[in-house]
Amino acid sequence: MKMTLTILGFLALLPAGTALADDDCFVPMADWQPRDAVARLAEQNGWTVRRIKIDDGCYEIDGRDANGRRIEVTVHPGTLQVIKVDYEDEDDDRRRTGGRGGRGGD
């Protein structure tokens, strides 16, 4: 019985661990594609780039998609495969800027 609970506990934690590992890119810098290639990828997808940075060993594009929505795109640095696209909630932006400069909630 104790062994069964141990195995079930391990299996319950396994999906969470693999999901966390997917966010990190483990590629030697010598194998990275240049930033210009990331910018071309964004252009090909119709994205407007505000910034390209490195986060958890992956390229991260902050910008807007072809429809003007704010996006954050995680890109594998060696293959330039898009790993994840997050769409930013515009309502969150309004709440964050609401307290600065007396702009209110515009």
C-alpha positions as CSV (number, residue, x, y, z in Angstrom):
1,M,0.0,0.0,0.0
2,K,2.8,2.4,0.9
3,M,4.5,1.8,-2.4
4,T,1.3,2.4,-4.3
5,L,0.9,5.8,-2.6
6,T,4.5,6.6,-3.4
7,I,4.0,5.8,-7.1
8,L,0.8,7.7,-7.3
9,G,2.4,10.7,-5.6
10,F,5.2,10.6,-8.1
11,L,2.9,10.4,-11.1
12,A,0.8,13.3,-9.8
13,L,3.9,15.5,-9.7
14,L,5.3,14.4,-13.1
15,P,3.0,16.5,-15.4
16,A,3.7,19.7,-13.4
17,G,7.4,19.1,-13.6
18,T,7.4,18.6,-17.4
19,A,5.2,21.7,-17.9
20,L,7.8,23.8,-16.1
21,A,10.7,22.4,-18.0
22,D,9.0,23.3,-21.3
23,D,9.4,27.1,-20.5
24,D,13.2,26.9,-20.5
25,C,15.5,26.6,-23.5
26,F,18.8,24.8,-22.9
27,V,20.9,25.6,-26.0
28,P,24.6,26.6,-26.1
29,M,25.0,30.2,-27.2
30,A,27.1,29.0,-30.1
31,D,24.0,27.2,-31.5
32,W,21.7,30.3,-31.3
33,Q,20.2,32.0,-34.3
34,P,21.0,35.7,-34.5
35,R,18.5,38.4,-33.3
36,D,18.0,39.5,-36.9
37,A,16.5,36.1,-37.6
38,V,14.1,36.5,-34.7
39,A,13.1,39.9,-36.1
40,R,12.5,38.4,-39.5
41,L,10.4,35.7,-38.0
42,A,8.2,38.3,-36.3
43,E,7.9,40.2,-39.6
44,Q,6.9,37.1,-41.4
45,N,4.1,36.6,-38.9
46,G,2.9,40.2,-39.1
47,W,4.1,41.1,-35.6
48,T,5.3,44.5,-34.6
49,V,8.3,44.1,-32.3
50,R,8.7,46.4,-29.3
51,R,11.6,44.4,-27.8
52,I,13.4,41.2,-28.2
53,K,14.9,39.9,-25.0
54,I,16.2,36.6,-23.5
55,D,14.2,34.9,-20.8
56,D,14.9,31.5,-19.3
57,G,17.4,30.8,-22.2
58,C,14.7,31.5,-24.8
59,Y,14.2,34.5,-27.1
60,E,11.1,36.5,-26.0
61,I,9.4,38.9,-28.4
62,D,7.3,41.7,-26.9
63,G,5.1,43.5,-29.3
64,R,1.7,43.4,-31.2
65,D,0.2,40.9,-33.5
66,A,-1.3,41.7,-36.9
67,N,-4.6,42.7,-35.2
68,G,-2.9,45.1,-32.8
69,R,-3.2,42.9,-29.7
70,R,-0.3,42.9,-27.3
71,I,1.7,39.7,-27.4
72,E,4.6,38.0,-25.8
73,V,6.1,35.2,-27.9
74,T,8.6,32.7,-26.6
75,V,10.9,31.4,-29.4
76,H,13.5,28.6,-29.3
77,P,16.9,30.2,-29.9
78,G,18.3,27.3,-32.0
79,T,15.4,26.4,-34.2
80,L,13.3,29.6,-34.0
81,Q,10.3,27.4,-33.3
82,V,7.5,29.4,-31.6
83,I,7.1,27.7,-28.2
84,K,4.3,29.9,-26.7
85,V,2.3,32.9,-27.6
86,D,0.7,34.9,-24.7
87,Y,-1.9,37.5,-25.5
88,E,-1.8,40.4,-23.0
89,D,-5.1,41.6,-21.6
90,E,-5.7,45.2,-22.5
91,D,-7.9,45.7,-19.4
92,D,-4.9,44.8,-17.2
93,D,-2.9,47.6,-19.0
94,R,-5.6,50.1,-18.2
95,R,-5.7,49.2,-14.6
96,R,-1.9,49.4,-14.3
97,T,-1.7,52.9,-15.9
98,G,-4.8,54.2,-14.2
99,G,-2.8,55.4,-11.1
100,R,0.0,57.2,-13.0
101,G,-0.1,60.8,-14.0
102,G,-3.7,61.4,-13.1
103,R,-4.9,59.7,-16.3
104,G,-7.6,57.8,-14.6
105,G,-8.9,54.7,-16.3
106,D,-8.8,55.8,-19.9
